[in-house]
Amino acid sequence: MNIEMIGFDADDTLWHTEIHYLKAQEDFKGLLSPWATPERIDELLHANILDNLPRYGYGIKAFVLSLIEAAIHISDGKIGANRIEEILSIGKRMLAAEIILRPHVRDTLQTLKSAYPMMIITKGDLLDQTTKVKRANIGEFFSSVEVVNEKSPEAYTRIFEKHRIHPAHFLMVGNTLRSDIQPVLALGGAAVHIPADSTWFHEMVPGFDTAQNGFYELEHMGQLPALINKISDVI
């Protein structure tokens, strides 16, 4: 494979993110405990988040809006302003959380930098995601940061056209099958799945075919340079 560009997902591929969402949901269940069981709160919150995806998209700010809507619904409108303020504080805490790179990320990017152009392709809020790149101090490794509403084949196609990338020469690295792997394979590219410690259920793909051409899976980011050396020799 002649690799002309390597794309990286951001959240839970380059740095830890899901842990902050899980902690926020635990705090949220504590706030709403007067009105429902933890299981019921989980059920209603997840339904609300999925329903709001077409309206709000992804990211912390969208997540907080869904928390507030769910709180109003679960409490039947009885939740007070003080608890709403606590929900907003959860969001502010998430936005301000320290950016902690996943294992082997910096060393891997440093190793690949001289041989391959690299870019970030991520979902979420534009300001939040670009700020995270800066705060993580890894911007020097990437030629571009693309923040999209949804990682669909159409979104990847627009990015390929914008940067004049042929899918057959593109390698995507990410932690979610639904967003990072499946669309790129569908377009004829290659993709490396590096599972995170936990994955949002919405990003899972039951029955995913791991034997399909162009799909690779690694335990951690530190194994990526060796894989790239191997597949770059494949004609």
C-alpha positions as CSV (number, residue, x, y, z in Angstrom):
1,M,0.0,0.0,0.0
2,N,1.3,3.4,-1.0
3,I,0.3,5.6,2.0
4,E,0.0,9.3,1.1
5,M,-1.9,10.4,4.2
6,I,-2.6,9.0,7.7
7,G,-5.7,10.2,9.4
8,F,-6.2,10.0,13.2
9,D,-9.4,10.2,15.2
10,A,-9.0,12.4,18.3
11,D,-11.2,11.5,21.2
12,D,-10.1,8.2,22.8
13,T,-7.6,7.6,20.0
14,L,-5.1,10.4,20.7
15,W,-6.4,11.3,24.2
16,H,-8.7,10.0,26.9
17,T,-12.3,11.3,26.6
18,E,-14.9,8.7,27.4
19,I,-13.9,8.6,31.0
20,H,-15.1,12.2,31.4
21,Y,-18.5,11.3,29.9
22,L,-18.8,8.3,32.2
23,K,-18.0,10.4,35.3
24,A,-20.5,13.0,34.2
25,Q,-23.3,10.4,33.8
26,E,-22.6,9.1,37.3
27,D,-22.8,12.6,38.7
28,F,-26.0,13.2,36.7
29,K,-27.6,10.1,38.1
30,G,-26.8,11.3,41.6
31,L,-28.5,14.6,40.9
32,L,-31.6,13.0,39.5
33,S,-31.8,10.2,42.2
34,P,-34.9,11.8,43.9
35,W,-37.0,11.1,40.7
36,A,-35.8,7.9,39.2
37,T,-33.5,4.8,39.5
38,P,-30.0,4.9,38.0
39,E,-31.2,2.3,35.4
40,R,-34.2,4.5,34.4
41,I,-32.0,7.6,34.2
42,D,-29.5,5.8,32.0
43,E,-32.3,4.7,29.7
44,L,-33.9,8.1,29.3
45,L,-30.7,10.0,29.0
46,H,-29.3,7.7,26.2
47,A,-32.6,8.0,24.4
48,N,-32.5,11.8,24.7
49,I,-28.9,12.0,23.5
50,L,-29.6,9.8,20.4
51,D,-32.8,11.9,19.6
52,N,-30.8,15.1,19.8
53,L,-27.9,14.0,17.6
54,P,-29.4,15.5,14.4
55,R,-30.1,18.8,16.3
56,Y,-27.0,19.2,18.4
57,G,-24.4,16.9,17.0
58,Y,-21.6,15.6,19.1
59,G,-19.4,17.1,21.8
60,I,-19.5,18.3,25.4
61,K,-21.8,21.2,24.8
62,A,-24.4,19.1,23.0
63,F,-24.1,16.5,25.7
64,V,-24.9,19.1,28.4
65,L,-27.9,20.3,26.5
66,S,-29.2,16.7,26.5
67,L,-28.4,16.4,30.2
68,I,-30.6,19.4,30.9
69,E,-33.4,18.2,28.7
70,A,-33.3,14.8,30.3
71,A,-33.3,16.3,33.8
72,I,-36.4,18.3,33.0
73,H,-38.2,15.3,31.6
74,I,-37.1,12.8,34.3
75,S,-38.1,15.2,37.1
76,D,-41.4,16.1,35.3
77,G,-40.3,19.8,35.4
78,K,-39.6,19.8,39.1
79,I,-35.9,20.1,39.0
80,G,-34.7,23.4,40.5
81,A,-32.3,26.0,39.2
82,N,-29.6,24.9,41.7
83,R,-29.5,21.4,40.1
84,I,-29.5,22.9,36.6
85,E,-26.5,25.0,37.7
86,E,-24.8,21.8,38.9
87,I,-25.4,20.2,35.5
88,L,-23.8,23.2,33.8
89,S,-20.9,22.9,36.2
90,I,-20.4,19.3,35.1
91,G,-20.1,20.5,31.5
92,K,-17.6,23.2,32.5
93,R,-15.5,20.7,34.3
94,M,-15.4,18.5,31.3
95,L,-14.4,21.3,29.0
96,A,-11.6,22.2,31.4
97,A,-10.4,18.7,32.1
98,E,-6.7,18.0,31.6
99,I,-5.9,16.5,28.1
100,I,-4.1,13.2,28.8
101,L,-2.7,11.5,25.8
102,R,-3.2,7.8,25.4
103,P,-0.2,5.5,25.8
104,H,2.5,5.7,23.1
105,V,0.8,8.5,21.2
106,R,3.5,11.2,21.3
107,D,6.3,8.7,20.5
108,T,4.4,7.2,17.6
109,L,3.5,10.6,16.1
110,Q,7.2,11.6,16.4
111,T,8.3,8.4,14.7
112,L,5.8,8.9,11.8
113,K,6.2,12.6,11.3
114,S,9.2,12.5,9.0
115,A,7.8,9.8,6.7
116,Y,4.1,10.5,6.4
117,P,1.8,13.5,6.3
118,M,-0.8,13.2,9.0
119,M,-4.2,14.8,9.8
120,I,-6.8,14.7,12.5
121,I,-10.4,13.9,11.6
122,T,-12.8,14.2,14.5
123,K,-16.4,14.8,15.4
124,G,-17.7,17.4,17.9
125,D,-17.6,21.1,18.6
126,L,-15.1,23.0,16.4
127,L,-13.8,25.3,19.2
128,D,-13.5,22.5,21.7
129,Q,-11.7,20.0,19.4
130,T,-9.2,22.5,18.0
131,T,-8.5,23.8,21.5
132,K,-7.9,20.2,22.7
133,V,-5.3,19.8,19.9
134,K,-3.5,22.9,21.1
135,R,-3.7,22.0,24.8
136,A,-2.4,18.5,24.0
137,N,0.6,20.1,22.4
138,I,0.5,17.9,19.4
139,G,-0.5,20.3,16.6
140,E,3.0,20.3,15.1
141,F,2.5,16.7,13.9
142,F,-0.6,17.4,11.7
143,S,-1.0,19.3,8.5
144,S,-4.8,19.7,9.0
145,V,-7.5,19.3,11.6
146,E,-10.9,18.5,10.2
147,V,-13.9,18.7,12.6
148,V,-17.1,17.2,11.1
149,N,-20.7,16.7,12.3
150,E,-20.7,13.0,11.4
151,K,-18.1,10.6,10.1
152,S,-20.1,9.3,7.1
153,P,-18.7,8.1,3.8
154,E,-19.9,11.5,2.4
155,A,-17.9,13.4,5.0
156,Y,-14.8,11.5,4.3
157,T,-15.3,12.0,0.6
158,R,-15.5,15.7,1.1
159,I,-12.2,15.7,3.0
160,F,-10.5,13.5,0.4
161,E,-11.6,15.9,-2.3
162,K,-10.6,19.0,-0.3
163,H,-7.1,17.6,0.3
164,R,-6.8,15.7,-3.0
165,I,-6.4,12.4,-1.3
166,H,-7.2,9.2,-3.1
167,P,-8.9,6.7,-0.8
168,A,-6.7,3.9,-1.9
169,H,-3.7,5.8,-0.4
170,F,-5.4,6.8,2.8
171,L,-5.0,5.1,6.2
172,M,-7.3,5.9,9.1
173,V,-6.5,5.2,12.7
174,G,-9.3,5.2,15.3
175,N,-11.0,3.6,18.2
176,T,-14.5,3.2,16.9
177,L,-15.7,0.9,14.1
178,R,-18.7,2.9,13.2
179,S,-17.0,6.3,12.7
180,D,-13.4,5.6,12.1
181,I,-13.2,2.3,10.4
182,Q,-16.3,1.3,8.5
183,P,-16.8,4.4,6.3
184,V,-13.1,4.5,5.2
185,L,-13.2,0.8,4.3
186,A,-16.4,1.4,2.3
187,L,-14.5,4.0,0.2
188,G,-11.6,1.7,-0.5
189,G,-9.2,3.0,2.1
190,A,-7.4,1.1,4.9
191,A,-8.1,1.5,8.6
192,V,-6.5,0.5,11.9
193,H,-8.7,-0.1,14.9
194,I,-7.2,0.5,18.3
195,P,-9.9,-0.2,20.8
196,A,-10.2,2.2,23.8
197,D,-10.8,1.1,27.4
198,S,-14.5,1.8,26.9
199,T,-16.7,2.7,23.8
200,W,-20.0,4.4,23.6
201,F,-22.7,1.9,22.6
202,H,-23.7,4.2,19.6
203,E,-20.3,3.6,18.1
204,M,-20.4,-0.2,18.2
205,V,-21.0,-2.3,15.1
206,P,-22.4,-5.8,15.9
207,G,-21.2,-8.5,13.5
208,F,-18.5,-6.3,12.0
209,D,-16.4,-8.4,9.5
210,T,-12.8,-8.2,10.7
211,A,-11.6,-10.3,7.7
212,Q,-12.4,-7.6,5.1
213,N,-9.6,-6.2,3.0
214,G,-7.8,-3.2,4.5
215,F,-8.8,-3.7,8.1
216,Y,-6.2,-4.0,10.8
217,E,-6.4,-4.1,14.6
218,L,-3.8,-3.3,17.2
219,E,-3.6,-3.4,21.0
220,H,-2.1,0.1,21.3
221,M,-0.7,3.0,19.4
222,G,2.9,2.0,19.9
223,Q,2.4,-0.9,17.4
224,L,1.4,1.4,14.6
225,P,4.8,2.2,13.0
226,A,5.7,-1.5,12.7
227,L,2.3,-2.2,11.0
228,I,2.7,0.7,8.6
229,N,6.2,-0.6,7.7
230,K,4.7,-4.0,7.0
231,I,1.7,-2.9,4.9
232,S,3.7,-0.3,3.0
233,D,5.6,-3.2,1.5
234,V,2.5,-4.9,0.3
235,I,2.0,-4.5,-3.4
